[in-house]
Amino acid sequence: MTSAPEEVEQNLEFVRGEPWWAKLLKWGLILASLGVLFYGATVLSAAGHWMFVVLVAFVGMGVLVIYGTRRAIPFKYLYPGILLALALQVWPILYTVGMSFTNYGYGHLVSKEEAIRAIEASSVQQVAGSERYGLSIAVPEGQEPATGDLVFLLTAPDGTTSAGTVDGLEPLDPETLTTGMRDRIIEADGYSVLSSSQVNARSSELNEFAVPTDTGGIKMIGLSEAFIGEPTRTYDEATDTITDNVTGRVYVAQDARFVPEDGVGVALPQGWVENVGFDNYTRAITDPQLRTGFIQVILWNFAFAFLSVITTFLLGMFLALLMNDPRLRGKGVYRSLLILPYALPGYITALVWASMYNRDFGLINNLFNLNINWLGDPTMAKIAILLTNLWLGFPYMFIVCTGALQAIPSDVREAAAIDGASAFRTVWSIIMPLLLVAVGPLLIASFAFNFNNFGLIFLLTGGGPFTGGQSMIGSTDLLITMAYRLAIGGTTPNFGFAGAISVFIFIIVAVVSYLGFRQTSALEDVN
């Protein structure tokens, strides 16, 4: 028990408000959060992302207003969740939708100004008497040598050092460098210097690579030297054309590229991002090849998701009913064995099943003396996918149904037995409706997951087999795997078109989920 003076002190402390250490901790966390946000804002402003700087400023104001006062207590708990929802859900959706209205993809990754600067820089030729730089070729630390952003580590004749990228030159601190012969940089903090073999592997890129300068650009000559020269291709802003000063050829802007004015020859490789309206959406509907394939993919996508949910649910429910029988002994052991497929990583299971489906050496054909081309025939490939997904999915439904069955009162089944209902009638008319009340939303979630089950398709069939002499749309492709192939897997990735496909997927899943949840809400009357 506390004494009277202690109680009075506690009451006074409550009246005064928070203790000093709590205030110190609170304001310390607030200031730390504001410091992190301020640092993020400086990085974003340096990169020119002013819209995000404004958003970060609003987030900081929210932190100060919500947590720096005693008002808006509910928002103290909701604010982090709202920010995470905006950052991880709303923003990716908006970004994908915005990208779907552009031509963003291979050859169209930068703005028009950046593309023009790259064209001029890549056409640089050495001028007589121009200076030579000591050169090492590197990539930013942490990036792969074969795919990372190219960087020129340059040593000027006067000894100054700099890093050259497609954005220009940036001075380097000599204290962070290790130099070799002729002051050539061999190590630099923040960069990984490429070996001779790694440089040779990227020779085609390096032939086009140049560091832009005020008067031209810097290009490599050999493995250890670079020169500063003048561009042979120049841009005329008044006519929006590029002229090759060597050949006299003029290039005009067309379809986000500079193409020869006379229509003879190829376009310059550097393109730019521009708004294309609904072209990506209409392409999926009007292009003859894509239209046929797109419809087939949608039909198979629905069939795959629907059959996967139905088959895994029925098998999981059947096993759950079987294991729920009070007369069965050792149920714990059986249940543990049945959930093993769910415990194993899905990608390992998919690869194992892919090897089992091998026509010549697979376990299934050898065990049953069959000669089925499981993954090479369109129909058999679909069956193989459904069987594999049944193996992967039934343990989850088994666990869910087991929990739901144990929540159903036993007197309900006893009453059905007294009324003379058969086992099938009891399951169909009594247990099933009560079971769906609990698992209905999970079935909808399972449908949404299987509608976008990229991993299984990618690892098992890769979307194939491909028929008709085309490699764009496979027989087992889902919308998500087709979007992946268009965005990354092809020779000319088109992220804008893949974004449009992703929007189609989002709309379909949202509509199906909405209708499904409306139906499951009706089941609540059963309860």
C-alpha positions in Angstrom: 0.0 0.0 0.0 1.1 3.5 -0.7 1.2 6.3 1.9 -0.9 9.4 1.8 2.1 11.7 0.7 2.9 9.2 -2.1 -0.7 9.2 -3.3 -0.8 13.0 -3.3 2.5 13.1 -5.3 1.1 10.6 -7.9 -2.0 12.7 -8.2 0.0 15.9 -8.7 2.1 14.2 -11.3 -1.0 13.1 -13.2 -2.3 16.6 -13.0 1.0 18.0 -14.2 0.9 15.6 -17.2 3.6 13.3 -18.5 6.8 12.7 -16.4 9.9 14.5 -17.7 11.5 11.3 -19.0 8.4 10.5 -21.1 8.4 14.0 -22.6 12.1 13.7 -23.4 11.6 10.3 -25.0 8.6 11.5 -27.0 10.3 14.6 -28.3 13.5 12.7 -29.0 11.6 10.3 -31.3 9.7 13.2 -32.9 13.0 15.0 -33.7 14.6 11.8 -34.9 11.7 11.2 -37.3 11.9 14.8 -38.5 15.6 14.4 -39.0 15.2 11.2 -41.1 12.5 13.0 -43.2 14.7 16.1 -43.6 17.5 13.9 -44.9 15.2 12.1 -47.3 13.9 15.5 -48.5 17.4 16.7 -49.2 18.2 13.5 -51.2 14.9 13.9 -53.2 15.6 17.6 -53.9 19.1 16.8 -55.1 17.5 14.4 -57.6 15.0 16.9 -58.7 11.9 15.1 -57.3 10.1 18.2 -56.0 6.7 16.6 -55.7 8.1 14.0 -53.3 9.8 16.7 -51.3 6.5 18.4 -50.8 4.9 15.1 -49.8 7.7 14.4 -47.3 7.2 17.9 -45.9 3.5 17.2 -45.3 4.4 13.9 -43.6 6.8 15.8 -41.3 4.1 18.4 -40.5 1.7 15.5 -39.7 4.3 14.0 -37.3 4.7 17.3 -35.5 1.0 18.1 -35.3 -0.2 14.7 -34.3 2.5 13.6 -31.9 3.6 17.0 -30.6 0.2 17.8 -29.1 -2.3 16.0 -26.9 -5.1 16.2 -29.6 -6.1 13.7 -32.3 -5.4 10.7 -30.1 -6.9 8.2 -32.6 -4.5 9.5 -35.3 -1.5 8.7 -33.1 -2.3 5.0 -33.8 -3.8 5.4 -37.3 -1.1 7.7 -38.8 1.6 5.0 -39.3 -0.9 2.6 -40.8 -2.2 5.3 -43.2 1.4 6.2 -44.3 2.3 2.5 -44.9 -1.0 1.9 -46.8 -0.2 4.9 -49.0 3.4 3.9 -49.6 3.0 0.2 -50.1 -0.5 0.0 -51.7 -1.9 3.2 -53.0 1.3 4.6 -54.5 2.3 1.4 -56.4 -1.2 1.3 -57.9 -1.1 4.9 -59.0 2.4 4.5 -60.4 1.4 1.4 -62.4 -1.7 3.2 -63.7 0.4 6.2 -64.7 3.0 4.1 -66.4 0.4 2.2 -68.4 -0.4 5.5 -70.3 3.2 5.8 -71.4 5.6 4.1 -73.8 8.1 3.4 -70.9 10.3 0.5 -71.9 13.4 -0.6 -73.7 14.8 2.4 -75.6 12.3 4.7 -73.9 13.7 5.1 -70.4 14.6 8.8 -70.1 13.2 12.2 -70.9 13.5 13.8 -74.4 16.2 16.2 -73.1 18.2 13.3 -71.7 17.9 11.4 -74.9 19.1 14.3 -77.0 22.0 14.8 -74.6 22.9 11.1 -74.9 22.7 11.2 -78.7 25.0 14.2 -78.9 27.4 12.7 -76.4 27.6 9.3 -78.1 28.5 11.0 -81.4 31.6 12.7 -79.9 34.7 12.4 -82.0 38.2 13.4 -81.0 39.4 16.8 -81.8 43.0 17.3 -82.8 45.1 18.4 -79.9 42.4 17.6 -77.3 43.4 16.4 -73.8 43.7 12.8 -72.8 42.4 11.5 -69.5 43.6 8.5 -67.5 40.6 6.1 -67.4 39.2 3.3 -65.3 35.8 1.9 -65.9 33.6 1.0 -63.0 30.1 0.5 -61.7 28.6 1.8 -58.5 29.4 -0.4 -55.5 26.9 -3.1 -55.0 25.8 -3.3 -58.7 26.6 -6.2 -60.9 29.6 -5.7 -63.3 27.7 -7.1 -66.2 24.6 -4.9 -65.8 25.5 -2.0 -63.5 25.5 1.6 -64.5 28.7 2.5 -66.3 31.0 5.1 -64.7 34.2 6.6 -66.0 36.8 7.2 -63.3 38.9 10.0 -64.8 42.2 11.6 -64.1 42.8 14.9 -65.9 46.2 16.0 -67.1 46.4 18.5 -64.2 45.8 15.6 -61.8 42.2 16.4 -60.8 39.9 13.3 -60.5 36.3 12.9 -61.3 33.6 10.3 -61.9 31.7 10.6 -65.2 28.2 9.3 -65.8 25.4 9.9 -68.3 24.5 12.9 -66.1 28.0 14.5 -66.3 31.1 14.9 -64.2 31.3 14.8 -60.4 34.5 15.6 -58.5 36.2 12.8 -56.5 38.0 13.2 -53.2 41.7 12.1 -53.8 41.8 10.8 -50.2 39.2 8.1 -51.1 41.2 6.9 -54.2 44.0 4.5 -54.9 46.0 5.3 -58.0 48.5 3.3 -60.1 50.7 4.1 -63.1 50.2 7.5 -64.6 47.9 8.4 -61.8 45.2 6.0 -63.2 42.5 5.2 -60.5 42.6 1.5 -59.5 40.3 1.8 -56.5 37.7 4.3 -55.4 35.3 4.4 -52.5 31.7 3.7 -53.6 32.7 2.1 -57.0 33.8 -1.3 -58.2 36.5 -1.1 -60.9 35.9 -3.5 -63.8 38.6 -5.9 -65.0 39.7 -6.1 -68.6 37.5 -9.1 -69.3 34.5 -7.4 -67.7 35.2 -4.3 -69.8 35.4 -6.4 -73.0 32.1 -8.0 -72.2 30.5 -4.6 -72.3 32.3 -3.2 -75.3 29.2 -2.6 -77.3 27.7 -0.5 -74.6 31.0 1.4 -74.1 31.2 2.2 -77.8 27.9 4.2 -77.3 28.7 5.5 -73.8 29.9 9.1 -73.3 30.1 11.5 -70.4 28.4 14.8 -71.5 30.3 18.1 -71.0 29.5 21.7 -71.9 31.2 21.5 -75.2 30.8 17.8 -76.2 31.6 14.7 -74.3 34.2 12.3 -73.0 34.6 8.9 -74.6 37.0 6.1 -74.0 39.9 5.2 -76.4 41.5 1.9 -75.4 41.1 0.5 -71.9 43.1 3.1 -70.0 42.5 6.5 -71.8 39.6 8.8 -72.7 39.4 11.9 -74.8 37.2 15.0 -74.7 35.7 15.8 -78.1 32.9 17.5 -80.0 29.6 15.9 -81.1 29.0 15.2 -84.8 25.3 15.1 -84.2 23.7 18.4 -83.1 20.1 19.2 -82.1 18.2 22.2 -83.5 15.5 23.2 -81.0 13.7 25.5 -83.5 13.0 22.6 -86.0 13.1 19.8 -83.4 15.6 17.9 -85.6 19.1 16.3 -85.2 21.6 16.8 -88.0 24.6 14.5 -88.6 27.4 16.9 -89.5 29.4 14.2 -91.1 26.8 12.7 -93.4 24.4 15.6 -93.6 21.5 13.4 -92.7 18.6 15.0 -90.8 16.6 13.1 -88.2 13.1 14.2 -87.2 11.1 13.3 -84.0 8.6 10.5 -84.6 7.1 8.0 -82.1 9.5 9.1 -79.4 12.6 8.5 -81.5 14.6 10.5 -84.0 14.1 8.8 -87.4 15.7 9.7 -90.8 13.8 12.5 -92.5 13.9 10.8 -95.9 12.6 7.5 -94.4 15.7 5.6 -95.4 17.7 3.9 -92.7 17.2 3.1 -89.0 16.2 5.4 -86.2 18.7 6.6 -83.6 18.8 4.1 -80.7 18.1 6.7 -77.9 14.3 7.2 -77.4 12.4 9.0 -74.7 9.3 8.5 -72.5 6.1 10.1 -73.7 2.4 9.9 -73.0 0.6 7.5 -75.4 -2.9 7.7 -74.0 -4.9 4.5 -74.2 -2.7 2.9 -76.9 -1.5 0.2 -74.5 -5.0 -0.7 -73.6 -6.3 -0.7 -77.2 -3.3 -2.7 -78.4 -4.3 -5.6 -76.1 -7.8 -5.6 -77.7 -7.1 -4.7 -81.3 -3.8 -6.4 -82.2 -4.9 -9.7 -83.9 -2.2 -11.8 -82.3 -2.5 -10.3 -78.9 -6.3 -10.2 -79.0 -6.7 -13.9 -79.6 -4.0 -14.8 -77.1 -5.3 -12.3 -74.6 -8.8 -13.8 -74.6 -7.3 -17.3 -74.2 -5.1 -16.2 -71.3 -8.1 -14.6 -69.5 -10.2 -17.8 -69.9 -7.4 -20.0 -68.7 -6.6 -17.6 -65.9 -10.2 -17.8 -64.6 -10.3 -21.6 -65.1 -7.0 -22.1 -63.3 -8.0 -19.9 -60.3 -11.5 -21.3 -60.0 -10.4 -25.0 -60.4 -7.5 -24.5 -58.0 -9.8 -23.1 -55.3 -12.5 -25.8 -55.8 -10.2 -28.8 -55.9 -8.0 -27.8 -53.0 -11.0 -26.9 -50.9 -12.9 -30.1 -51.6 -9.8 -32.3 -50.9 -8.9 -30.3 -47.8 -12.5 -30.4 -46.5 -12.7 -34.2 -47.1 -9.5 -34.9 -45.3 -10.6 -32.5 -42.5 -13.9 -34.4 -42.1 -12.0 -37.7 -42.1 -9.5 -36.5 -39.5 -12.3 -35.0 -37.3 -13.9 -38.3 -36.6 -13.6 -38.9 -32.8 -13.1 -42.7 -33.5 -9.8 -42.1 -35.4 -6.7 -42.6 -33.3 -3.3 -40.9 -34.0 -5.0 -37.9 -35.6 -2.1 -35.6 -34.5 0.4 -37.7 -36.5 -1.8 -37.9 -39.6 -2.5 -34.1 -39.5 1.2 -33.4 -39.2 2.0 -35.5 -42.3 -0.8 -33.9 -44.3 0.5 -30.4 -43.8 4.1 -31.3 -44.9 3.6 -30.1 -48.5 2.5 -26.7 -47.1 5.6 -26.5 -44.9 8.0 -27.0 -47.8 9.0 -23.9 -49.8 6.7 -23.7 -52.8 9.5 -23.0 -55.4 11.3 -26.2 -54.4 8.1 -28.3 -54.7 7.4 -26.7 -58.1 10.9 -27.6 -59.4 10.6 -31.2 -58.0 7.2 -31.7 -59.8 8.7 -30.2 -63.0 11.4 -32.9 -62.9 8.7 -35.6 -62.2 6.8 -34.5 -65.3 9.9 -35.0 -67.5 8.8 -37.1 -70.5 11.9 -39.3 -70.7 13.2 -39.5 -67.2 10.4 -38.3 -65.0 9.1 -40.3 -62.1 5.4 -40.3 -63.2 6.0 -41.7 -66.7 8.5 -44.2 -65.4 6.4 -45.3 -62.5 3.2 -45.9 -64.5 4.9 -46.9 -67.8 3.5 -43.8 -69.6 4.7 -41.7 -72.5 2.9 -38.5 -71.8 4.4 -35.2 -72.9 3.3 -33.5 -69.7 4.9 -30.1 -70.2 5.1 -30.1 -74.0 1.4 -30.5 -74.8 -0.9 -27.6 -74.0 -3.7 -29.7 -72.5 -1.5 -31.9 -70.5 0.5 -28.9 -69.3 -2.7 -27.4 -67.8 -3.5 -30.7 -66.1 0.0 -30.9 -64.7 -0.3 -27.4 -63.3 -3.6 -28.1 -61.6 -2.3 -31.4 -60.1 0.8 -29.6 -58.8 -1.3 -26.8 -57.3 -3.6 -29.3 -55.7 -0.7 -30.8 -53.9 0.5 -27.4 -52.9 -2.9 -26.0 -51.9 -4.8 -28.7 -50.1 -2.8 -28.5 -46.8 -3.9 -24.9 -46.3 -7.5 -25.8 -46.9 -7.1 -28.8 -44.6 -5.8 -26.6 -41.8 -8.6 -24.0 -42.3 -11.4 -26.5 -42.5 -10.1 -28.4 -39.5 -10.3 -25.3 -37.4 -13.7 -24.4 -38.7 -15.1 -27.9 -38.1 -13.9 -27.9 -34.5 -15.9 -24.7 -34.0 -19.2 -26.3 -35.1 -21.1 -27.5 -32.1 -21.4 -31.3 -31.9 -25.1 -31.1 -31.0 -25.9 -29.8 -34.5 -24.7 -33.0 -36.0 -26.4 -35.1 -33.3 -29.7 -33.3 -34.0 -29.3 -34.1 -37.7 -28.7 -37.8 -36.9 -31.8 -37.9 -34.7 -33.8 -36.4 -37.6 -32.6 -39.3 -39.8 -30.3 -37.3 -42.1 -27.7 -39.3 -43.9 -24.0 -38.5 -43.6 -24.0 -36.9 -47.0 -27.1 -34.8 -46.3 -25.6 -33.7 -43.0 -22.4 -32.5 -44.7 -24.2 -30.9 -47.6 -27.1 -29.2 -45.8 -25.7 -28.4 -42.4 -21.9 -28.6 -42.1 -21.1 -27.1 -45.5 -23.1 -23.8 -45.0 -21.7 -23.4 -41.5 -18.2 -24.1 -42.9 -18.5 -21.6 -45.7 -19.4 -18.9 -43.2 -15.9 -19.3 -41.8 -13.9 -20.1 -44.9 -15.8 -18.0 -47.5 -13.5 -15.0 -47.3 -10.5 -17.3 -47.4 -11.7 -18.9 -50.6 -11.9 -15.4 -52.1 -8.4 -14.6 -51.0 -7.2 -18.0 -52.4 -8.9 -17.1 -55.7 -7.1 -13.8 -55.8 -3.8 -15.5 -55.0 -4.1 -18.1 -57.6 -5.3 -15.6 -60.2 -1.8 -14.1 -59.8 0.1 -17.3 -59.0 3.3 -16.2 -60.9 5.7 -18.5 -59.1 4.0 -21.9 -60.0 3.6 -21.1 -63.7 7.1 -19.6 -64.1 8.9 -22.5 -62.4 6.8 -25.3 -63.8 6.2 -24.4 -67.4 7.5 -20.8 -67.9 4.1 -20.1 -69.5 4.6 -22.6 -72.3 4.3 -24.6 -74.4 4.3 -22.0 -77.1 2.4 -22.9 -80.3 1.9 -21.3 -83.7 5.5 -20.2 -84.1 5.2 -17.3 -81.6 6.9 -16.8 -78.3 4.8 -14.0 -76.8 1.9 -15.8 -75.3 2.1 -19.4 -74.0 -0.6 -22.0 -73.5 -0.4 -21.9 -69.7 0.3 -18.2 -69.4 -1.6 -16.2 -66.8 -2.1 -12.5 -67.2 0.7 -11.9 -64.6 3.2 -14.2 -66.4 2.3 -12.6 -69.8 2.8 -9.1 -68.3 6.2 -10.3 -66.9 7.3 -11.5 -70.3 6.3 -8.3 -72.0 8.0 -6.2 -69.3 11.2 -8.0 -68.7 11.5 -11.3 -70.6 11.3 -10.1 -74.2 14.0 -8.6 -76.3 12.3 -5.2 -76.2 10.6 -4.9 -72.8 7.6 -2.6 -72.7 6.8 -1.6 -69.2 3.9 0.6 -70.2 2.1 -2.2 -71.9 2.8 -4.5 -69.0 1.4 -1.8 -66.7 -1.8 -1.8 -68.8 -2.1 -5.6 -68.4 -1.5 -5.2 -64.6 -4.4 -2.7 -64.5 -6.7 -5.3 -66.2 -5.6 -7.8 -63.6 -6.4 -5.4 -60.8 -9.8 -4.6 -62.1 -10.7 -8.2 -62.6 -9.6 -9.3 -59.2 -11.3 -6.3 -57.5 -14.6 -7.0 -59.2 -14.5 -10.7 -58.4 -13.5 -10.1 -54.8 -16.3 -7.5 -54.4 -18.9 -9.9 -55.8 -17.5 -12.7 -53.7 -17.6 -10.8 -50.5 -21.2 -9.8 -51.2 -22.1 -13.4 -51.5 -20.2 -14.4 -48.3 -22.0 -11.6 -46.4 -25.3 -13.4 -47.3 -23.9 -16.5 -45.6 -23.8 -14.7 -42.3 -27.6 -15.3 -42.1 -26.8 -19.0 -41.9 -24.8 -18.4 -38.7 
